[in-house]
Amino acid sequence: MDESTSPGSSAASSIPTWPPVAALGQDATAKASTSEDDEPGQPGEGAQLLDELREAIARYVILPSSEALTAVTLWVAATHIQPALQHAPRLAVVGPAKRCGKSRLLDVLTETVREPLITVNTSPAVVFRAIGDNPPTLLVDEADTIFGSIKAAEKNEELRGLLNAGHQRNRPALRISGPEHKPQAFPTFAMAALAGIGDLPDTVMDRAVVIRMQRRKPGERVEQFRSRRDIPALHALRDRLTAWLRPLMDTAADLVPPMPVQDRAADTWEPLVVVAELAGGTWPERARAACAAMCAAEVGQDDESNVKTRLLKDIRRVFACYGDPDTVRTRDLLEELLKDQEAPWAEYRNTGLTPRYLGILLKDFSIQAAVLRFEGGRQARGFTRTQFTDAWARYCPEEQPPGGSGKTTGHGSPVHP
């Protein structure tokens, strides 16, 4: 499944039947069916099914917004057309503290997604072998135990790389395997939902539909989830989703819907919009509205990237304060940055922004301090304005004021060899 996205009979036949074993995530009464027995759903069936799924999720969990509930509903349905997808969006279910409903949401997902494989901890070797050519839907609870600290994140760097690679089809992981120690390609493509306290690694969040859970307020009520009582109804809904979407696999593979976002965000949300287009009714409009709103809400949530962008903006302000000179001393730059009580620099890393931390934050933009000659022939470490112009244009562009403003160049000049 990980080797091709072209539509065909194999896509439909690769959907496994649910095994007749009584277990969480499996339906003991489900009967095996073949693609020959499947018939396309009646008009409106898809929209009705998504409405029912949306109501079922809301019965047990309070999502942070109507858009988030729409997104989760579509993500669940998208797992059922995974063989037709080019990208496998992650579902990042994160919250600031415990008791926000993260695990309960995974309980509901486990009983409604295609081929669930749920775990509270795992290793790259297990995931490599679990995915295979017919991957399950990965559901990882307590993800903060995997990525929540620097030490844990470093230990699980390989797993993070696997999750990143599996976002796009045909990105296998190569490992030396077997007694002959030959390279073997392990498929990585699979839908995955991860739940935990705090944000997941930046690269995982960037490939995810992000659901920021909140603790319920007094007066907000949900039904208790009880396996014996509730699983059969959720399985029945899951099987109806499979029956509706299986005959539409080729159609889903060919769909390239217009998206309200671009680049990786469009790749991540496209499977959800594809499902909405297949369902019809109001779902295409609701899907795009959720996509636009939730992607906009995530802008600025990336702490480290947000800090770096804020630094670029504040440095531009310092240059403007000095009259946009060609150069500025590192000492003067830090002094101005630390004066701003609304900025994070005075308390950055508990000690405040230092020349060392400044260099680390600017390193990714290929900006480094150098020895420059300033007024009176004195030399000091500093930065030239031209070092920042490319980064400003790329990461924090701003419109030029009418008429512009002149530059002064008397603050300093580079030391030439």
N, C-alpha and C positions, 0 to 999 in steps of 0.2 A: 504494500500500500504506500510505502514511503518512496517508491521509485517512479511514480507516474501520477499525473493529474489529469490525463486525457480521459474524457468520458467514454464509457463503453460498458459492455455487459459485465465485465469483471468487477466494476465498481459496485454494481447492485448486488452481485453474488457474494462480495466480500463481507457484507453485513452478516455477522454471526447471529444464529438464533440464540435465544436466552436458554441456558442449560436448565433442565428440570431438577434443580437442586434447591432446597429451601435454605436460603442464606440471605443476609443483608445485601441488597443490590441485585438480587436475582429473584426471578419469579418461578415458583415451583409449578404453576399451572399454565405457564405460557407454552404454546404449541409451536413447533418448528414450522416455518413456512418458507416457500421458495418464491423467487421473483415471478414465476409463472402464475402463482396464486394471487399476486398483488394487483390491485386495480387502482388507477388514479383516483384520488379523493374528489368528492363533489365540490363544486364551486362554493367557497365560503367555509369549507371544512377546516382549512388551515387556520383561518382567522379565529374560528370558534375554539379550536384546540389551544391556540396560544392564549386566548382569553381564559380558558379553564386552567391552563398551567400557571398563568399569572395569579389567578385567584388562589390556587393551591399553595404557591410559594408564600403569598401574603397571609395565608391562614396561620402559618407557623413562625414567620419571621417578619419583623418590621424593618424594611429597607430605608436608607437615609432619604430617598426621594422617589417620586413616581418614575423618573428617568432611570434610576438604578434598578427598580423593579422590572421595568421594561427590558433593560440590558440583560439582567440575569435570566429572564424568561427566554430571550432570543439566544443567549449563549447555550442554555440547556438544549434548545432545539437544534442549534448548530452542531452539537456533538453527533447528532444522528445523520448528518451529511458530511462527516469528516472525510470519507474517501474522495469526495468531490472538491475539497478545499485546497487552495494553494497555501494558505496560512492558517495556523492553529492558535487563535488568541488565548492568552492566559487570562484567567479570572483571578484578580488579586483581591481577596476579601480581608481587609485590614481594619484595625480599630486601635484606639489609644489605650485601651485597658481590657481586662477580662470582663466577661458577662455582657458582651455587646451583640451576641447572637451569631458569631462567626461559625462556631461548631454546629449550631442548629441549622444554619444555612447549608453546610456541607452534608448534614444528614438528609435534607430534602434533595439536594443535588444527587447524592448517591443513589437514590431510588428513581431518578427521572432521566439521568444522562445515559448515553450509550456505553455499555461495557465498563462500569465503574471499577476502579482499583484505588481503594482508599488506604492511607497509611498515616501514622502520626510521626514517622521518621523513616528515613530510607538512605540508601547509598547509591552512588552512580552505577555500580555494577548491577544492582537489583533493577534499577530503572532501565538500563540498557537492555537487559534480557526480558523485561516485562513488556517493552514496547513492541519489538519484533515487527513483522510485516503486517500484522493486524492489530494495531495498538488499542489499548483500553483508553478510557478517560481517566487521567491521573487526578487524584484528589488528595492533597497533602494538608493535614491539620497540624497545628502547632509549628508552623513554619518559622516562627521566631526562634525556636530551639536550633534551627539549622543556620539561619542567617542573622540572628538577633544581636550577636556581639562580633567584634572584630576577629577574635580568636576563632569563633564558630564559623564565621564567613570564610576565613582563610582556609579552614579545614575542609569546607564544602565548596571550594572554588570550582571543582570539576563538575559538581552538580549544577551550579549556576550556569556554567558553560553549556551543559546539556539542555537546560531549560531554554536558554537563549537560542541555541541551534534548532531546537524542535519547534520553534515558532514558524519556520519556513520549511516547506517540503524540499527533499533532496539535499539535506545537510547532515550526512551520516557522520558518526564518530568512528575514527579508526583506532583499533586496539590490536596489540599482539595477543593472539589467542591460540589455544590448542597445543598439543605436544610438539608440533613442528614449528611453533612460534611464528606463524604467518600473520600478516596484517589481515584483519577482518573488519568489515564495515558494519556498524550497528546503526539501524535506523533510529532517529531521534524525534521524528514528526509525531506529535500527539497533542490533543487538547489537554489542558491542565488547569486545575483550580488550586490555589494555595491560600490558606487562611492563617493569620497570626497577628500578634500584637506588634504594632509599629510597621513602618514601610518595609517592603522587600527590597533587595538590591536594585539600584537605579536601572540597570539594564533589563531586569525582569519587569519592573513597573512600566518601563517604556514599551513593552510588548503585551501589556495587559489592559483589559477592561477593569478599571479600578473601582471597587465598591468600598467606600469608607463607612464602616458600620459605627453605630452609636448606641449607647446604652438606652434602654427604654425609659421614658419618663413615667412618673406616676399617672395612672389612668390609661396608659397604653396597654392593650391586652392582645395576647396571641393564644392560640390553642397549644396545649402540651402535645409534644410529638411522642406517640407510643407505637413501637414497631408492629406489634401484633395487630393493632387496630388500623394504623394508617398506611403501612407499606402496600397492602393489596390495592388500594385505590390509586396510589402513586404509580405502581407498576402498570395498572390498567391504562393510565394516562400516558405513561412512557411507551407502551406497546402501540397505542393509537398514533403517537408521534412517529414511531418507526414505520407503521403501515402507511401513513400519509406521505412521508418524505422519501421512502425507498423508491417509489416509481419516478420521483422527480430528481433523482441523482444526476442524470445527464443534463437536465435543464439547469440545475444548480451549478454544475461545472462550467456551463457556457455563459452564465450571467456575469456581467461586469457592470454593476449598478453605479450610477453617479453618487459621489460621496461628498459630504459637507466638509471633510477634512482632507489633508494630503499626507503623502509620505507614509511613515510607519503607522501613524494613527489610522490612515485609510486601510492599510493592510490588515490591521488588527480588527477593525470594526466591519470590514467588508462581509465576512461570513454572517454576521448578525443581520446586516441589511439584506443580504441574499435571502435569508429565511423570511424576513419581513415581506420581501417582494413576492416570494412564493405564496405567502399567506394572503396577501392582498388586503382589501378593506382599508382600515385606518393604520394598519401596522407599518407600511413603508414610511408614512409621515412621522409616526411616533418613533420609529427606529432612528431616523435621521435627526430628529429633535433631541433624542437622548444622546446620540453621538456628539452632536455639536455642543450640547450643554456640559456633558461630562468631560469631554476633552478640554473645553475652556476652563473648567474647574480645576483640572490637573496642572494647568499652566501655573508655575510658581510653587507647586507642591514639592518638587524635587529640591530638597534642602541644599545639597552641595552645589548643584548647578545654579540654583537660585542665588546662593551666596556669591558665586563667581560672577554672575551677571550683575548683581548689585554692586560688587566691587568695581567692575568696569564702568558702570554708570557714575559711581561716586568719584572715581579717578577723573572721569571726564569733567565732572563738576569742579574738581580741584584745579584742573588746567584752566577752565573757564574763569575761576576765581582769580587766577594769576594773569588773566588776559590772554590765554591760549599761547603760552610761550613755546619755544622749541623743546625746552628741557625743564625738568623739575627735579630737585634733590629728593632722594628717598626720605631724608629726615623731614623735609617740609611736607611731603606728600602724606606721610604717616601722621604728622601733627594735625593737618587739616582733617584727615579721616577720623581721627580720635576725638575731634571736637564735636562731631555730630552726635548728639545724644539720642537721636532717633535711629541711628545706624547700629549694627551689631559689633562694630569694630572695637569699642572700648572694653567689651567683655568677651571678645573672641578667644576661644580655647582657655577661658578663665584668666589668662594673663594679659589679654589685649593683643591687638594686631602688632606683630613685630616684623622687622625686615625679613626674617626667615619665613614666617607664615605668609607674608606678602609674596615672597618668591614662589612658595609652593602653590598658592592660589593662581598665580599668573603663569605657571609653567605650562599648563595645557594650551595656553594661547601663544606659546613660543615667545614670551616676553620676559626678559631678564634685565636686571639692573647692571649698569656698567659705570666705569669711572669717567666722569665728564668734567670739563672745565667751565667754571661759572665766572660771574663778575669778579673783577680784581685778579683774575688768573688762578683763583683757588680751585682745587680739584676735590670732588666728592662723588660718591656713588649716587646715581639717579637714573631717570628714564627720559627718553626722547618721546615727543608727542607722536611721531610717525610710527613708533612701535605699537601704538594702540589703535591707529586708524582702521586697520583691517578688522580687528576684533570688535570695535565699536560698530562698524558697518554690518557685521555678521550677526552679532548677538544682542545688540541694543541700539538699533538704528533710530534716529530721530529726525523729524523734519527740520530743515534749515529755516530759521526765522527770516521773514521778508527783509531783503536788503543785506542780510548777513552782518558780520562784524569783522573788523580788521584784526589781524594777529600781530602780536609783538614778539620780537625775537631776542630781546635783550637779557632774558633771564639766565641764559647760559648757552654754551655751544659744546659739541662733542670734542673730546681730545682726539686728535688725529695722530696716527702713528708716524 
